[in-house]
């Protein structure tokens, strides 16, 4: 069991991690996909905006999920909040 101060610091660290990853998610979802049409490039014969929506964004989401799991586990180890099975 964590004492109150350690639990509070872990909570804030977890919130910063979540906010940072959500900022990346927001940028990929709305920033790149919205402005990709204006770039006008082509990738594999398809417009760049189609490629970003169909291929790029889902890959970023998978990486974000992996990064969250890994970094949250590291936070738990740092603050000694791991569960004993």
Secondary structure, 3 states (H helix, E strand, C coil): CCCHHHHHHHHHHHHHHHHHHHHHHHHHHHHHHHHHHHHCCEECCEEHHHHHHHHHHHHHHHHHHHHHHHHHHHHHHHHCCCCCC
